[in-house]
Amino acid sequence: MFRGINMLSMDGKGRLAMPSRYRARLQDDADNKLVATIDTEDLCLLLYPLPTWRQIEQKIESLPSFDRRTRRVQRLLIGHATELEMDSNGRILLPSLLREYAGLEKRIMLIGQGKKFEIWDEDNWNKGRDSWLQEG
C-alpha cells in the first residue's frame, strides 16, 4: 500500500528518486519495474508497479472498444503507458512527453494512492488541493 505525500526534486534529465520507504516494496513486488501513464482527468501522471499495471491494462483491453468513452480511455492510458526501471540509486527517468503533459518542472509531488502513485508538479498539486478542500 502506497500512501503519503512526498516532495521531490527532478533533475535536468527528468530523473526523480523514489523515497527510500517505497524502494524495497518496488524491488520485491515489481523487480524495480514501473509503468507511467497520463491521468485522463488531471494534469498529472500515474505510476504503477508493473504487475499492478498489467492487471489494469487487461481490464482496459477487455472493455468493448466500440464504446466511444472506452476507446478514449484505451487510447490515452495504454497509448501513453511507458515502462520504466528504477536504477540502483532508486531513480526513475520520466520521458519528456509525459513530463510535458503534466507540466512537471523541478519540484514534484509524489502522492501515494494505494496501489499506485500520482506525480504532480508542485504548483498544480497545490492549486488542485486547495480547490478540492473548498469543495468539501
N, C-alpha and C positions, 0 to 999 in steps of 0.2 A: 504494500500500500504506500503510494507516494502522497505525501501531504506537506503543507507548509509553503511559505513564500521565501524565496531566496533572491537576493540582489546579486547579480553577477556582472562582470565586465567582459565584453567581447573584444578580442584583439583585432588588429587591422586586417588580418587574413580571414576573419569570420569565425574564429575558434572561441569556444567558451568551455570552461572547466566545470564539469558536473560536481556538485557538492559531495564531499567525501562520504557523507552518510548514505548516499544512494549507490555508490560505486560497487560495493560488494554484491548488492542485490542484482544490479545490472550485469555483473560478471556471472553470477550464479544462474540467474534466470534467463539471460539472453546472450551469454557469451560476448558481452560488450557490443552487441549489435542492436541498433535502434532504427526506427523509421520516423522521418519528419515529413509532415504534410501541412497544408494550409487549413485554417479554420474557415468554414464557408459562411460564417455569420459575423465574425470579428476579425480585425487585422492583427492576428496572432498566428503562431504556429502550434501544431500539435506534435508531441514527441512521444512515441510508443516504444516499449521494448519489442523487438522483432516478433517473438511468439504471440504477444497480445495483438500486434498489428495483423498478423496472419489470420487470426480469428475474425477480426473486424473486416478485413478485406474479403474473406469468404462470404460473410453475411452480406456485404455490399454487392458482391458479384452475383449472389443468388437472387437479388431483387429483380423484378421484371423491368427490363431495360426499355420497354415501350412506354413506360410512365415518364413523363417529362421531368418531374421533380426528382425521381430516382436517377434518371440519366444525368441530371445536373450534378448530383452528389457523386455519382460514379466518376464522371469526368474530372471534377475538381479534386476530390480526395485521392482517388487512385492515380489520376494523372499527375498530380504534384508529389506523390509519395516518393521519397528518396531514402535509400538505405544509407546509414551512417555507421561508423565504428568508433567506439571510444578508444583512444590511444592509451599507451601505458601511463600517461600523466593524467588520465581521466578527462581529456579534452575531446570535444566533438567539433567538426568543421561543418558549419551550416552553409549550404550552397547559396551563391549570390542571388539567384532568382527567388528563393524563399525569404532571404533577408530583406530583399527589396519589397516583396509583397507585404510583409509585416512591419515595414518601416524600422527595422532594427538598426540601432546605432551602437554606441559603446556600452551604454548602461541597459542591462537586460533584467527582466524579472522572470524567474522560473517558478511556476506555480504548480504545486503537486495537486493532481486531480484524481487520486485513487490509482487507477491502472495506467495513467498517462500523465504527461506534463503539458502545460501551456507555456509558450515562450513569448513574452511581450516586450516591446520597447517600454522603458520605464515611464515615459510621459503618457503613452497610450494606456498603460495599465492604470496609472493614477487617475486619468480622466474617466476611464470606464468604472473604476472602483467608486469614485465619487458619485457618478451617475447612478450606479446600482444602489448605493446607500440611500440616495434621495428617493428612489422608487419605493423603498421599503415601507 
